């Protein structure tokens, strides 16, 4: 009987240890590091997020209301507006990156260029 309890306790201790290691590793992997942030994440801001939420709400409303003409037009308008905002934000960001690279090249800052 004591052997079973000690084995159960030993297994539970090992499981808790494994569980904490997994949680710590997950936290370390999900923390953002400025050096590893990709280009696609830098231009996405609150305005883009809000536009996408509005688009999702309009689509959901369209499905709930039975796909009526009015809701379909609103959904189309919100989707078009969200895509336009996202496209413009990305275009502006890429333009700024390009200008920065050109400026670095002009002043021979090759390390900053990449």
C-alpha positions as CSV (number, residue, x, y, z in Angstrom):
1,X,0.0,0.0,0.0
2,X,2.8,2.4,0.9
3,X,4.5,1.5,-2.4
4,X,1.5,2.5,-4.4
5,X,1.2,5.8,-2.6
6,X,4.8,6.6,-3.1
7,X,4.6,5.7,-6.8
8,X,1.5,7.9,-7.2
9,X,3.2,10.8,-5.4
10,X,6.3,10.3,-7.5
11,X,4.2,10.3,-10.8
12,X,2.3,13.4,-9.6
13,X,5.5,15.2,-8.8
14,X,7.0,14.4,-12.2
15,X,3.8,15.5,-13.9
16,X,3.7,18.8,-12.1
17,X,7.3,19.3,-13.0
18,X,6.7,18.6,-16.7
19,X,3.6,20.9,-16.6
20,X,5.5,23.8,-15.2
21,X,8.3,23.4,-17.7
22,X,5.8,23.4,-20.6
23,X,4.1,26.5,-19.3
24,X,7.4,28.3,-18.8
25,X,8.5,27.3,-22.3
26,X,5.2,28.5,-23.8
27,X,5.5,31.8,-22.1
28,X,9.1,32.3,-23.3
29,X,8.1,31.4,-26.9
30,X,5.1,33.7,-27.0
31,X,6.8,36.8,-25.6
32,X,7.5,39.2,-28.3
33,X,11.1,40.3,-29.0
34,X,11.7,43.5,-30.9
35,X,14.5,41.8,-32.9
36,X,12.3,38.9,-34.1
37,X,9.2,41.0,-35.0
38,X,8.4,40.6,-38.6
39,X,7.5,43.2,-41.2
40,X,3.9,42.2,-41.4
41,X,3.3,42.9,-37.8
42,X,4.7,46.4,-37.8
43,X,2.1,48.1,-40.0
44,X,-0.9,46.4,-38.3
45,X,-2.4,48.8,-35.7
46,X,-5.6,49.6,-33.9
47,X,-7.2,51.1,-36.9
48,X,-6.8,47.9,-38.9
49,X,-8.0,45.8,-36.0
50,X,-11.1,48.0,-35.7
51,X,-11.9,47.9,-39.4
52,X,-11.7,44.1,-39.4
53,X,-13.9,43.9,-36.3
54,X,-16.5,46.1,-38.1
55,X,-16.3,43.9,-41.2
56,X,-16.9,40.7,-39.1
57,X,-19.8,42.3,-37.3
58,X,-21.4,43.3,-40.6
59,X,-20.9,39.8,-42.0
60,X,-22.4,38.2,-38.9
61,X,-25.4,40.6,-39.0
62,X,-25.9,39.6,-42.7
63,X,-26.0,35.9,-41.8
64,X,-28.3,36.4,-38.8
65,X,-30.8,38.6,-40.7
66,X,-31.3,36.0,-43.4
67,X,-29.0,37.5,-46.1
68,X,-31.2,40.5,-46.9
69,X,-30.2,43.0,-49.6
70,X,-29.6,45.9,-47.1
71,X,-27.3,43.8,-44.9
72,X,-25.5,42.4,-47.9
73,X,-24.7,45.9,-49.1
74,X,-23.5,46.9,-45.7
75,X,-21.3,43.8,-45.5
76,X,-19.9,44.6,-48.9
77,X,-19.2,48.2,-47.9
78,X,-17.5,47.3,-44.6
79,X,-15.4,44.6,-46.3
80,X,-14.3,47.0,-49.0
81,X,-13.6,49.7,-46.4
82,X,-11.5,47.4,-44.3
83,X,-9.5,46.2,-47.2
84,X,-8.8,49.7,-48.3
85,X,-7.6,50.7,-44.8
86,X,-5.3,47.7,-44.6
87,X,-4.0,48.2,-48.1
88,X,-3.2,51.9,-47.4
89,X,-1.5,51.1,-44.0
90,X,0.7,48.5,-45.6
91,X,1.5,50.7,-48.6
92,X,2.5,53.6,-46.3
93,X,4.6,51.3,-44.1
94,X,6.4,49.8,-47.1
95,X,7.0,53.3,-48.6
96,X,8.6,54.4,-45.3
97,X,10.8,51.3,-45.2
98,X,11.9,51.8,-48.7
99,X,12.7,55.5,-48.1
100,X,14.7,54.5,-45.0
101,X,16.7,51.9,-46.9
102,X,17.4,54.4,-49.7
103,X,18.5,57.0,-47.2
104,X,20.8,54.4,-45.4
105,X,22.3,53.5,-48.8
106,X,22.8,57.1,-49.7
107,X,24.8,57.7,-46.5
108,X,26.6,54.3,-46.7
109,X,24.9,52.9,-43.5
110,X,25.0,49.4,-44.8
111,X,24.3,47.8,-41.4
112,X,21.1,49.7,-41.0
113,X,20.1,49.0,-44.5
114,X,19.4,45.4,-43.8
